[in-house]
Amino acid sequence: MPRAAKKTTAHKGIIRRAVIRRRALRIMQDPERPLYLFSLRAEEILKIADISRIARDARGELLGYQRPEVRQHIRNIQAYLDGRQGGMLFPNSIILSLSSSVRFQRERGPGADDGLADAGTIVIPLPGLDDPKPAWIVDGQQRAMALSRSQRNDFPVAVNAFVADDVATQREQFLLVNSTKPLPRGLISELLPDVDTILPSNLAIRRAPAVLCDLLNRDPKSPFYGLIRRASSTKGARKSEVLSDTSVMQILQESLTNPSGCLFSYRNVATAQTDFAGIRKLLLVYWNAVRDTFPDAWGLPPTQSRLMHSAGMRAMGRLMDRVMGSINVDAADAPRRVLRELSPLARACHWTSGSWTELGLRWNELQNVPAHVRGLSDFLLRTYHDQRGETR
């Protein structure tokens, strides 16, 4: 057998597990979490590493972090690997999270440390039939799958790795590694609530809306309960999940970041602290009133109700900023007051039939484009102000 992979053997009653040994560099970027650089053969990657798919358990808790495989992307990479007859450069590395069962054996001697990295050998145990794999793919799952299916099973692949048994650290690194890549917005929004580390500004500003979107979808008292489509949604659940999480997060982010938004005061810009309990109360009061004002339009697919379309939701979100600015959500009569504020809209809106005469559109011609969202928002605000006897 090659030195890299040894069979499991028994010697004097001691069972020795098969391992992969590779020359490696250890870089101490973090004293408690070193980074390892080494190589694996194409066929070895999925032998030692699992792909942690994003999903939800029976209690609704988030599992994993990776999006589903992109078959065409995998086929393209595989075709590239198999189609090259001569030399080939494949510089993109695979990033792995290793379990604590993996060991690094430092090389002895004066030349093993140059002040930046230690030379040595990384020892990765090969799992038995019933054993979990000792690594998880943090970045490069499509490349890893293409490599595993390639005819060039001995092709050497660059690997970067760190040790982390917990999924939270793996999620954190997955988001940071992919923060400048075009990951699906829904996948990012579903992962953000479960990441507690300091995030880049482009992700940090989206964390509060992501947490709130998750809360609204999982809270039985929320009118959005089970209606928001997430990256982890199963095919069966998608039939009842009529709302895009992107549109819900857009509403929340606009209100949180706009000084005139009703949610703006619930967030301390200086400390980045957010009063999620207070926001939850306000959102439940307002959106429960919206549901009760338009019971025949709530919960239907967007093709049957433009209230549940991104255009309708964003316009109602802008109305929320105006209505809730004068409502004390802690008052016992807050739900009744909001329902009374919205009641005139019940006769003026055409979510499921008829035409929006003022907009020159049939009910189902409303689209999530700036002109339609702006026109619908202005119409809702005018109607709201008119019934209160206010001027714009």
PARO-920745 format. One line per field, with one value per residue: residue in one letter; chain; x, y, z of N, C-alpha, C in turn. Coordinates in steps of 0.1 Angstrom, whole numbers, plus 5000, padded with zeros to 4 digits. Example, Ala and Ser with C-alpha at 12.3 -4.5 7.8 and 13.67 -1.06 7.14 Angstrom:
REM residues 2
code	[A|S]
unit	[A|A]
nX	[5132|5128]
nY	[4943|4978]
nZ	[5078|5071]
caX	[5123|5137]
caY	[4955|4989]
caZ	[5078|5071]
cX	[5132|5129]
cY	[4967|5000]
cZ	[5078|5079]
REM end
This chain:
REM residues 392
code	[M|P|R|A|A|K|K|T|T|A|H|K|G|I|I|R|R|A|V|I|R|R|R|A|L|R|I|M|Q|D|P|E|R|P|L|Y|L|F|S|L|R|A|E|E|I|L|K|I|A|D|I|S|R|I|A|R|D|A|R|G|E|L|L|G|Y|Q|R|P|E|V|R|Q|H|I|R|N|I|Q|A|Y|L|D|G|R|Q|G|G|M|L|F|P|N|S|I|I|L|S|L|S|S|S|V|R|F|Q|R|E|R|G|P|G|A|D|D|G|L|A|D|A|G|T|I|V|I|P|L|P|G|L|D|D|P|K|P|A|W|I|V|D|G|Q|Q|R|A|M|A|L|S|R|S|Q|R|N|D|F|P|V|A|V|N|A|F|V|A|D|D|V|A|T|Q|R|E|Q|F|L|L|V|N|S|T|K|P|L|P|R|G|L|I|S|E|L|L|P|D|V|D|T|I|L|P|S|N|L|A|I|R|R|A|P|A|V|L|C|D|L|L|N|R|D|P|K|S|P|F|Y|G|L|I|R|R|A|S|S|T|K|G|A|R|K|S|E|V|L|S|D|T|S|V|M|Q|I|L|Q|E|S|L|T|N|P|S|G|C|L|F|S|Y|R|N|V|A|T|A|Q|T|D|F|A|G|I|R|K|L|L|L|V|Y|W|N|A|V|R|D|T|F|P|D|A|W|G|L|P|P|T|Q|S|R|L|M|H|S|A|G|M|R|A|M|G|R|L|M|D|R|V|M|G|S|I|N|V|D|A|A|D|A|P|R|R|V|L|R|E|L|S|P|L|A|R|A|C|H|W|T|S|G|S|W|T|E|L|G|L|R|W|N|E|L|Q|N|V|P|A|H|V|R|G|L|S|D|F|L|L|R|T|Y|H|D|Q|R|G|E|T|R]
unit	[A|A|A|A|A|A|A|A|A|A|A|A|A|A|A|A|A|A|A|A|A|A|A|A|A|A|A|A|A|A|A|A|A|A|A|A|A|A|A|A|A|A|A|A|A|A|A|A|A|A|A|A|A|A|A|A|A|A|A|A|A|A|A|A|A|A|A|A|A|A|A|A|A|A|A|A|A|A|A|A|A|A|A|A|A|A|A|A|A|A|A|A|A|A|A|A|A|A|A|A|A|A|A|A|A|A|A|A|A|A|A|A|A|A|A|A|A|A|A|A|A|A|A|A|A|A|A|A|A|A|A|A|A|A|A|A|A|A|A|A|A|A|A|A|A|A|A|A|A|A|A|A|A|A|A|A|A|A|A|A|A|A|A|A|A|A|A|A|A|A|A|A|A|A|A|A|A|A|A|A|A|A|A|A|A|A|A|A|A|A|A|A|A|A|A|A|A|A|A|A|A|A|A|A|A|A|A|A|A|A|A|A|A|A|A|A|A|A|A|A|A|A|A|A|A|A|A|A|A|A|A|A|A|A|A|A|A|A|A|A|A|A|A|A|A|A|A|A|A|A|A|A|A|A|A|A|A|A|A|A|A|A|A|A|A|A|A|A|A|A|A|A|A|A|A|A|A|A|A|A|A|A|A|A|A|A|A|A|A|A|A|A|A|A|A|A|A|A|A|A|A|A|A|A|A|A|A|A|A|A|A|A|A|A|A|A|A|A|A|A|A|A|A|A|A|A|A|A|A|A|A|A|A|A|A|A|A|A|A|A|A|A|A|A|A|A|A|A|A|A|A|A|A|A|A|A|A|A|A|A|A|A|A|A|A|A|A|A|A|A|A|A|A|A|A|A|A|A|A|A|A|A|A|A|A|A|A|A|A|A|A|A]
nX	[5008|5004|5023|5006|4980|4970|4960|4936|4950|4957|4977|4991|4967|4960|4941|4947|4937|4931|4948|4953|4983|4999|5023|5026|5019|5018|5002|5002|4978|4959|4963|4948|4936|4950|4960|4960|4979|4979|4978|4955|4945|4922|4902|4902|4890|4861|4861|4870|4856|4825|4795|4778|4746|4722|4693|4663|4655|4631|4622|4625|4650|4680|4700|4732|4748|4754|4745|4722|4735|4749|4741|4748|4771|4789|4791|4804|4829|4838|4840|4860|4882|4883|4887|4912|4942|4969|4992|4977|4964|4950|4942|4924|4916|4903|4884|4885|4869|4883|4879|4886|4899|4919|4954|4984|5018|5047|5076|5109|5139|5160|5152|5125|5108|5101|5095|5071|5056|5052|5067|5055|5037|5004|4979|4952|4924|4909|4875|4855|4829|4807|4814|4816|4827|4859|4860|4846|4833|4839|4842|4840|4824|4812|4834|4847|4829|4829|4856|4856|4841|4856|4876|4902|4913|4936|4945|4962|4951|4949|4945|4931|4928|4912|4908|4877|4851|4825|4794|4788|4811|4820|4799|4803|4828|4822|4803|4820|4841|4826|4816|4821|4813|4788|4766|4734|4709|4689|4700|4721|4706|4693|4713|4726|4712|4722|4749|4772|4796|4818|4809|4816|4808|4789|4775|4768|4749|4728|4721|4702|4677|4676|4674|4649|4632|4635|4624|4597|4588|4588|4574|4545|4525|4527|4515|4529|4537|4551|4548|4569|4593|4623|4659|4663|4639|4617|4605|4579|4570|4572|4549|4530|4545|4544|4556|4585|4616|4634|4618|4605|4627|4636|4617|4620|4646|4646|4630|4645|4668|4662|4658|4632|4618|4596|4609|4634|4642|4645|4669|4702|4725|4751|4761|4752|4733|4701|4667|4651|4628|4611|4607|4595|4570|4558|4558|4541|4517|4511|4511|4494|4471|4470|4466|4440|4426|4426|4415|4407|4427|4451|4478|4476|4490|4513|4503|4477|4471|4479|4487|4504|4525|4558|4556|4532|4537|4560|4549|4529|4547|4559|4537|4534|4555|4544|4519|4525|4541|4527|4516|4513|4527|4526|4503|4471|4450|4462|4462|4435|4434|4452|4439|4416|4428|4436|4412|4397|4412|4404|4383|4393|4414|4426|4435|4430|4413|4396|4406|4433|4424|4435|4462|4462|4462|4455|4445|4463|4485|4504|4538|4570|4586|4603|4586|4560|4559|4564|4542|4520|4526|4523|4496|4484|4492|4480|4453|4452|4458|4437|4415|4419|4417|4440|4466|4489]
nY	[4988|5023|5049|5069|5060|5037|5004|4992|4976|4949|4946|4928|4929|4956|4978|4994|5023|5030|5056|5088|5103|5133|5157|5188|5223|5243|5272|5297|5317|5322|5317|5297|5283|5269|5272|5249|5238|5217|5188|5168|5137|5137|5117|5113|5134|5134|5111|5116|5139|5155|5170|5195|5200|5226|5227|5220|5208|5186|5203|5228|5239|5252|5234|5226|5243|5245|5252|5235|5211|5223|5212|5216|5233|5215|5196|5211|5217|5191|5183|5199|5189|5163|5167|5177|5169|5172|5188|5205|5232|5238|5258|5265|5262|5237|5243|5230|5220|5205|5177|5172|5148|5147|5149|5168|5164|5178|5186|5178|5196|5223|5236|5234|5255|5286|5310|5319|5297|5262|5232|5199|5168|5160|5140|5122|5104|5077|5071|5044|5020|5027|5051|5086|5111|5127|5154|5184|5201|5234|5254|5250|5229|5222|5219|5198|5177|5175|5168|5143|5128|5128|5114|5115|5105|5106|5131|5159|5180|5213|5221|5239|5241|5240|5233|5225|5214|5223|5233|5260|5275|5266|5276|5303|5307|5299|5319|5341|5335|5334|5359|5378|5366|5355|5343|5327|5350|5342|5320|5332|5349|5331|5318|5339|5346|5326|5331|5344|5359|5387|5404|5412|5446|5446|5422|5424|5445|5432|5413|5418|5422|5395|5379|5388|5381|5353|5349|5358|5339|5316|5319|5310|5329|5348|5363|5355|5330|5301|5308|5319|5315|5297|5290|5264|5252|5224|5205|5198|5217|5241|5245|5258|5280|5310|5334|5353|5352|5372|5395|5400|5406|5429|5448|5450|5458|5483|5498|5496|5510|5534|5567|5577|5554|5531|5512|5521|5534|5513|5503|5506|5525|5532|5511|5489|5473|5457|5460|5433|5422|5443|5451|5428|5428|5451|5444|5422|5433|5451|5436|5415|5429|5437|5413|5407|5427|5422|5395|5377|5379|5372|5350|5336|5324|5345|5347|5347|5366|5399|5411|5394|5394|5406|5434|5443|5436|5453|5478|5478|5476|5502|5517|5508|5521|5547|5544|5530|5548|5564|5548|5533|5505|5490|5495|5483|5485|5487|5467|5470|5497|5499|5482|5497|5519|5509|5500|5516|5510|5485|5486|5500|5487|5463|5435|5409|5409|5429|5463|5486|5515|5541|5537|5527|5500|5465|5442|5421|5429|5443|5447|5439|5463|5495|5517|5507|5499|5523|5538|5523|5525|5553|5555|5540|5555|5580|5573|5564|5589|5605|5594|5600|5627|5642|5662|5656]
nZ	[5000|4993|5011|5020|5026|5049|5057|5081|5108|5131|5159|5184|5198|5195|5177|5147|5131|5097|5080|5064|5055|5051|5039|5054|5061|5090|5099|5122|5125|5143|5177|5190|5169|5145|5110|5084|5056|5029|5007|4989|4972|4944|4946|4973|4988|4993|5007|5032|5039|5047|5033|5046|5044|5042|5063|5082|5115|5132|5152|5141|5142|5129|5106|5094|5065|5038|5004|4981|4957|4926|4897|4870|4872|4884|4865|4845|4856|4859|4833|4824|4839|4829|4802|4796|4781|4785|4807|4836|4853|4884|4905|4926|4959|4983|5011|5043|5073|5100|5122|5157|5159|5140|5136|5139|5132|5141|5123|5132|5140|5129|5105|5104|5111|5100|5111|5102|5095|5104|5094|5088|5093|5085|5100|5091|5101|5085|5081|5095|5085|5099|5111|5117|5092|5093|5086|5072|5044|5039|5020|4985|4977|4952|4935|4949|4945|4918|4913|4927|4909|4887|4861|4867|4892|4908|4909|4923|4948|4962|4996|5022|5057|5089|5124|5138|5156|5160|5145|5145|5142|5117|5101|5105|5092|5067|5058|5060|5041|5018|5016|4996|4973|4949|4966|4971|4981|4999|5012|5026|5043|5059|5073|5088|5113|5130|5135|5155|5155|5149|5120|5085|5073|5052|5057|5084|5085|5075|5093|5115|5101|5091|5114|5124|5103|5104|5130|5126|5109|5124|5147|5163|5169|5150|5119|5097|5101|5090|5064|5050|5025|5027|5023|5033|5029|5023|4995|4999|5018|5005|4991|5007|5015|5007|5005|4997|5014|5009|5001|5026|5043|5030|5035|5063|5066|5053|5071|5094|5088|5078|5089|5092|5095|5113|5128|5133|5157|5174|5172|5182|5168|5174|5191|5178|5188|5190|5198|5198|5210|5214|5187|5177|5190|5179|5151|5151|5160|5139|5115|5120|5121|5094|5082|5092|5082|5055|5050|5030|5012|5023|5028|5004|4973|4954|4928|4930|4949|4952|4975|4988|4971|4963|4956|4968|4995|5001|4997|5017|5038|5038|5044|5070|5084|5086|5099|5123|5136|5153|5172|5204|5211|5234|5247|5257|5239|5215|5192|5184|5177|5155|5137|5132|5120|5096|5084|5064|5041|5033|5016|4995|4983|4958|4958|4949|4927|4901|4894|4898|4897|4900|4895|4869|4864|4861|4887|4889|4875|4889|4896|4910|4906|4906|4899|4901|4928|4941|4931|4942|4969|4973|4967|4988|5011|5005|5007|5033|5047|5038|5050|5075|5075|5069|5054|5028]
caX	[5000|5012|5025|4996|4968|4973|4949|4935|4957|4957|4990|4991|4954|4957|4936|4952|4928|4937|4950|4960|4994|5004|5032|5017|5024|5009|5003|4995|4971|4951|4970|4939|4930|4960|4956|4969|4980|4984|4971|4948|4941|4908|4893|4902|4883|4848|4863|4872|4848|4811|4789|4767|4735|4713|4680|4657|4651|4617|4618|4627|4663|4688|4711|4741|4750|4757|4733|4722|4745|4745|4746|4755|4784|4797|4794|4813|4842|4842|4843|4873|4892|4885|4890|4926|4951|4983|4992|4965|4965|4937|4947|4914|4917|4892|4886|4879|4869|4887|4875|4898|4906|4930|4966|4996|5031|5056|5089|5120|5150|5161|5146|5110|5100|5107|5089|5057|5049|5059|5065|5052|5028|4990|4974|4937|4919|4899|4863|4850|4816|4797|4820|4815|4839|4866|4861|4834|4837|4834|4841|4844|4817|4809|4847|4850|4820|4834|4868|4853|4835|4865|4884|4916|4911|4948|4949|4965|4942|4953|4936|4933|4920|4913|4901|4865|4841|4812|4789|4787|4824|4820|4790|4809|4838|4815|4798|4831|4848|4817|4810|4822|4808|4773|4758|4720|4705|4681|4709|4728|4697|4689|4725|4730|4708|4729|4763|4774|4808|4818|4808|4819|4797|4779|4767|4763|4737|4717|4718|4690|4665|4676|4669|4635|4626|4634|4614|4583|4584|4588|4566|4531|4516|4530|4507|4538|4541|4551|4545|4581|4601|4637|4668|4662|4625|4616|4596|4565|4567|4571|4535|4524|4554|4540|4564|4600|4623|4640|4609|4603|4639|4637|4608|4626|4659|4643|4625|4655|4679|4657|4654|4617|4612|4591|4618|4647|4645|4647|4683|4713|4735|4765|4765|4747|4723|4688|4656|4643|4615|4602|4603|4586|4557|4553|4555|4529|4505|4507|4509|4481|4460|4469|4459|4426|4419|4424|4415|4406|4439|4462|4482|4475|4502|4513|4496|4463|4469|4491|4491|4515|4535|4568|4552|4522|4543|4568|4540|4524|4558|4561|4526|4537|4563|4536|4509|4530|4548|4518|4509|4520|4524|4525|4489|4462|4441|4470|4457|4422|4437|4458|4429|4408|4435|4437|4399|4393|4419|4398|4374|4401|4425|4422|4446|4427|4404|4394|4417|4438|4421|4444|4475|4460|4467|4447|4450|4475|4496|4514|4550|4580|4595|4603|4574|4548|4560|4562|4528|4511|4529|4517|4481|4480|4495|4470|4441|4453|4458|4424|4405|4422|4416|4453|4472|4502]
caY	[5000|5036|5054|5079|5054|5024|4996|4990|4964|4946|4941|4925|4934|4970|4981|5007|5028|5035|5070|5095|5112|5143|5168|5200|5235|5248|5286|5301|5330|5323|5307|5285|5276|5270|5269|5238|5238|5204|5183|5155|5133|5140|5107|5113|5145|5130|5099|5121|5151|5155|5183|5198|5207|5234|5221|5223|5196|5186|5215|5240|5244|5252|5224|5227|5256|5245|5252|5223|5211|5229|5201|5221|5237|5203|5190|5219|5214|5177|5183|5206|5180|5151|5170|5181|5157|5174|5194|5212|5240|5239|5264|5268|5252|5233|5247|5220|5221|5192|5173|5172|5135|5149|5153|5174|5160|5188|5181|5182|5202|5238|5241|5231|5267|5298|5322|5321|5284|5250|5220|5186|5159|5160|5126|5122|5090|5073|5066|5030|5020|5034|5063|5099|5115|5136|5167|5190|5211|5248|5260|5242|5216|5218|5214|5185|5167|5173|5160|5129|5121|5129|5102|5118|5103|5108|5145|5165|5192|5221|5221|5248|5235|5244|5224|5230|5204|5228|5238|5274|5280|5263|5285|5316|5307|5297|5332|5350|5331|5337|5372|5386|5358|5356|5333|5331|5359|5334|5312|5341|5354|5320|5315|5350|5346|5316|5335|5354|5365|5400|5402|5424|5455|5442|5412|5429|5453|5423|5403|5421|5417|5381|5374|5391|5372|5340|5350|5359|5326|5304|5323|5307|5341|5356|5360|5350|5317|5290|5314|5325|5305|5298|5281|5251|5247|5212|5206|5198|5229|5252|5247|5267|5291|5319|5347|5353|5358|5385|5407|5404|5412|5442|5456|5452|5466|5497|5504|5497|5518|5548|5575|5578|5541|5529|5503|5528|5538|5501|5499|5515|5525|5532|5498|5478|5465|5458|5455|5424|5419|5454|5450|5417|5432|5460|5437|5413|5442|5457|5426|5408|5438|5436|5400|5407|5437|5416|5380|5369|5380|5368|5336|5330|5326|5359|5347|5348|5377|5408|5415|5385|5397|5415|5447|5445|5436|5464|5490|5478|5479|5516|5522|5504|5531|5558|5540|5526|5559|5571|5538|5528|5490|5484|5498|5472|5487|5489|5460|5476|5510|5496|5476|5508|5528|5502|5496|5522|5504|5472|5489|5507|5478|5453|5425|5396|5411|5443|5471|5498|5526|5552|5533|5523|5486|5454|5438|5411|5436|5449|5440|5444|5473|5508|5525|5501|5499|5537|5542|5517|5531|5566|5554|5536|5566|5590|5567|5565|5602|5610|5589|5607|5641|5648|5665|5648]
caZ	[5000|4994|5025|5023|5032|5054|5061|5095|5112|5145|5164|5198|5204|5193|5164|5142|5121|5085|5080|5053|5060|5041|5043|5056|5068|5100|5101|5135|5125|5156|5186|5194|5158|5134|5096|5078|5042|5024|4995|4988|4958|4940|4951|4988|4994|4998|5016|5046|5042|5044|5030|5056|5037|5051|5065|5095|5121|5135|5160|5133|5144|5117|5105|5082|5060|5024|4995|4973|4946|4913|4888|4857|4876|4887|4852|4838|4862|4856|4818|4823|4844|4821|4789|4794|4778|4790|4820|4839|4866|4891|4918|4936|4970|4990|5025|5052|5088|5105|5136|5166|5157|5131|5143|5132|5138|5137|5119|5141|5133|5128|5093|5104|5114|5094|5118|5098|5094|5108|5085|5095|5087|5091|5100|5090|5102|5075|5088|5093|5078|5108|5117|5110|5086|5102|5080|5065|5034|5042|5007|4974|4976|4938|4930|4955|4939|4904|4915|4931|4898|4875|4857|4872|4907|4916|4907|4936|4951|4973|5007|5034|5067|5103|5133|5145|5157|5161|5133|5145|5137|5103|5095|5105|5082|5054|5055|5057|5029|5007|5017|4984|4962|4947|4972|4971|4992|5008|5020|5035|5053|5068|5081|5096|5127|5138|5135|5166|5154|5142|5106|5077|5073|5043|5063|5097|5083|5071|5104|5122|5093|5090|5127|5125|5093|5110|5141|5121|5102|5133|5158|5161|5170|5138|5108|5087|5106|5080|5051|5043|5019|5031|5016|5038|5027|5016|4984|5004|5025|4996|4986|5016|5017|4995|5006|4995|5025|5004|5002|5040|5048|5024|5043|5076|5065|5050|5083|5104|5084|5074|5102|5094|5097|5127|5135|5134|5171|5182|5169|5186|5157|5180|5197|5169|5196|5185|5207|5191|5217|5211|5173|5175|5194|5169|5139|5153|5161|5126|5104|5124|5117|5080|5079|5096|5073|5042|5053|5018|5003|5031|5028|4991|4964|4948|4915|4934|4957|4951|4988|4991|4962|4968|4954|4978|5008|5003|4999|5031|5048|5039|5052|5084|5090|5089|5108|5136|5143|5164|5180|5215|5210|5248|5252|5256|5228|5202|5181|5179|5170|5142|5128|5129|5111|5083|5079|5051|5030|5029|5004|4984|4977|4948|4958|4942|4915|4898|4889|4906|4887|4902|4889|4856|4863|4866|4900|4888|4867|4898|4896|4920|4900|4914|4895|4907|4943|4945|4929|4951|4982|4974|4968|5002|5020|5003|5012|5048|5051|5035|5060|5088|5073|5069|5041|5026]
cX	[5009|5012|5013|4984|4971|4961|4949|4941|4956|4971|4990|4979|4951|4953|4941|4943|4936|4938|4955|4971|4998|5013|5023|5025|5014|5012|4995|4989|4964|4958|4961|4934|4940|4953|4966|4968|4986|4976|4965|4946|4926|4898|4893|4894|4870|4849|4864|4863|4834|4807|4777|4756|4726|4699|4675|4653|4636|4613|4620|4641|4671|4699|4719|4742|4752|4744|4733|4732|4740|4750|4753|4769|4793|4801|4805|4828|4847|4847|4857|4884|4894|4889|4904|4935|4965|4982|4980|4968|4951|4940|4937|4915|4904|4894|4878|4879|4872|4882|4888|4905|4918|4942|4977|5009|5042|5070|5099|5131|5149|5154|5130|5102|5108|5102|5075|5049|5058|5056|5063|5044|5014|4985|4959|4932|4908|4887|4860|4836|4806|4802|4817|4828|4846|4868|4848|4839|4830|4832|4847|4837|4814|4822|4850|4841|4825|4847|4866|4848|4844|4872|4899|4916|4924|4953|4951|4957|4947|4942|4940|4924|4922|4905|4889|4855|4827|4807|4789|4800|4824|4811|4796|4820|4832|4810|4810|4839|4839|4811|4811|4818|4793|4766|4743|4716|4697|4690|4716|4719|4693|4701|4728|4725|4716|4744|4764|4787|4807|4819|4813|4806|4786|4770|4761|4750|4725|4713|4705|4677|4664|4670|4654|4627|4624|4624|4600|4579|4582|4579|4551|4521|4518|4520|4515|4542|4540|4549|4558|4590|4616|4646|4667|4648|4625|4606|4582|4561|4565|4557|4528|4532|4553|4549|4579|4606|4630|4631|4606|4615|4641|4629|4614|4638|4656|4638|4635|4666|4675|4653|4640|4610|4607|4600|4632|4651|4648|4661|4693|4724|4749|4770|4761|4738|4709|4678|4647|4629|4606|4597|4593|4572|4551|4549|4542|4516|4501|4503|4497|4470|4459|4462|4444|4419|4417|4424|4414|4418|4452|4465|4481|4488|4501|4505|4481|4460|4481|4495|4503|4526|4545|4563|4542|4528|4552|4560|4534|4534|4560|4549|4528|4545|4554|4526|4514|4538|4540|4512|4518|4517|4523|4511|4480|4453|4449|4465|4444|4425|4443|4448|4419|4414|4435|4423|4395|4400|4412|4389|4382|4411|4419|4433|4443|4418|4402|4406|4420|4436|4431|4458|4474|4464|4456|4453|4463|4486|4506|4526|4560|4591|4593|4590|4562|4548|4558|4548|4518|4513|4522|4502|4477|4482|4484|4457|4441|4452|4444|4414|4407|4421|4428|4457|4485|4514]
cY	[5012|5041|5063|5073|5040|5017|4995|4976|4961|4940|4940|4931|4948|4972|4994|5011|5033|5050|5075|5104|5121|5153|5180|5211|5240|5263|5291|5316|5332|5312|5295|5278|5278|5267|5259|5239|5224|5200|5170|5151|5136|5130|5106|5123|5140|5117|5104|5133|5150|5169|5185|5207|5215|5228|5225|5209|5197|5197|5228|5246|5242|5241|5228|5242|5256|5245|5238|5223|5217|5220|5205|5226|5226|5197|5198|5217|5201|5176|5189|5196|5168|5154|5174|5169|5159|5179|5203|5220|5242|5245|5267|5257|5248|5237|5236|5224|5207|5189|5172|5158|5136|5155|5159|5170|5169|5181|5186|5188|5217|5243|5239|5244|5279|5311|5325|5308|5272|5239|5208|5177|5159|5145|5127|5108|5088|5067|5051|5032|5028|5047|5075|5103|5126|5150|5171|5200|5224|5256|5251|5229|5212|5213|5201|5174|5164|5165|5146|5121|5121|5116|5103|5117|5106|5123|5152|5179|5200|5222|5231|5242|5241|5234|5231|5219|5210|5235|5253|5280|5278|5273|5299|5317|5306|5311|5342|5347|5335|5350|5381|5378|5358|5344|5337|5339|5351|5326|5320|5345|5344|5317|5326|5350|5336|5319|5346|5362|5379|5398|5414|5433|5451|5431|5416|5437|5444|5413|5406|5417|5402|5374|5376|5383|5358|5339|5350|5346|5315|5307|5320|5319|5351|5353|5354|5335|5306|5295|5318|5314|5307|5288|5267|5244|5234|5214|5206|5210|5241|5255|5257|5280|5300|5332|5345|5359|5371|5397|5410|5411|5427|5452|5460|5460|5480|5504|5506|5507|5533|5555|5577|5565|5538|5520|5510|5530|5525|5496|5510|5515|5525|5519|5486|5469|5467|5452|5446|5422|5431|5454|5439|5421|5442|5453|5428|5422|5446|5446|5417|5416|5438|5424|5401|5418|5431|5401|5372|5369|5375|5353|5329|5332|5339|5359|5349|5360|5386|5413|5406|5386|5406|5430|5451|5446|5448|5477|5490|5480|5494|5523|5519|5515|5544|5555|5538|5537|5566|5561|5533|5513|5483|5486|5486|5473|5489|5480|5465|5489|5508|5491|5487|5517|5522|5499|5502|5516|5491|5474|5495|5498|5467|5442|5413|5397|5425|5450|5482|5509|5537|5549|5529|5508|5476|5449|5429|5417|5443|5441|5447|5452|5486|5516|5520|5502|5513|5542|5536|5522|5544|5565|5550|5547|5577|5586|5568|5579|5608|5606|5595|5622|5649|5652|5658|5657]
cZ	[5000|5008|5029|5029|5036|5058|5076|5098|5127|5149|5179|5205|5202|5179|5159|5130|5109|5085|5067|5059|5048|5047|5044|5062|5078|5102|5113|5133|5138|5166|5190|5182|5146|5121|5091|5063|5037|5012|4997|4974|4956|4947|4967|4995|5001|5007|5030|5049|5038|5040|5039|5049|5047|5051|5079|5101|5125|5144|5153|5135|5131|5117|5093|5077|5044|5016|4988|4962|4933|4902|4876|4860|4878|4874|4844|4843|4859|4841|4816|4827|4835|4807|4786|4792|4785|4804|4823|4853|4872|4905|4929|4947|4976|5005|5034|5066|5093|5119|5144|5166|5148|5139|5134|5139|5133|5134|5129|5133|5131|5116|5093|5106|5109|5100|5113|5098|5099|5098|5093|5087|5094|5089|5101|5091|5091|5083|5085|5087|5086|5115|5109|5103|5094|5096|5074|5056|5037|5029|4996|4972|4961|4932|4936|4948|4925|4904|4918|4919|4886|4873|4863|4887|4915|4915|4921|4937|4963|4983|5018|5045|5081|5111|5140|5144|5157|5148|5133|5139|5122|5096|5094|5094|5068|5049|5051|5044|5017|5007|5004|4971|4961|4953|4971|4983|5003|5017|5030|5046|5063|5078|5091|5110|5136|5139|5145|5165|5148|5127|5098|5076|5064|5048|5076|5095|5080|5082|5111|5114|5092|5102|5128|5115|5098|5121|5136|5115|5112|5145|5155|5162|5158|5127|5096|5090|5094|5066|5043|5038|5022|5022|5020|5036|5019|5005|4989|5010|5016|4990|4994|5019|5005|4995|5004|5008|5021|5005|5017|5046|5042|5032|5057|5076|5061|5062|5093|5101|5080|5087|5103|5095|5111|5135|5138|5148|5179|5180|5174|5176|5163|5184|5188|5177|5191|5196|5199|5197|5214|5196|5170|5179|5184|5156|5140|5154|5147|5116|5108|5119|5101|5075|5081|5087|5059|5043|5040|5009|5010|5030|5014|4983|4957|4934|4918|4943|4956|4964|4992|4981|4968|4967|4965|4992|5011|5005|5013|5041|5049|5046|5067|5091|5094|5100|5122|5143|5154|5173|5192|5216|5224|5253|5248|5243|5215|5191|5175|5172|5156|5132|5124|5119|5097|5077|5066|5039|5025|5017|4992|4977|4968|4947|4950|4930|4913|4893|4899|4896|4888|4895|4874|4854|4868|4879|4899|4879|4876|4898|4906|4912|4906|4911|4901|4922|4948|4943|4939|4965|4984|4975|4982|5012|5018|5009|5027|5053|5049|5045|5073|5087|5073|5055|5040|5031]
REM end
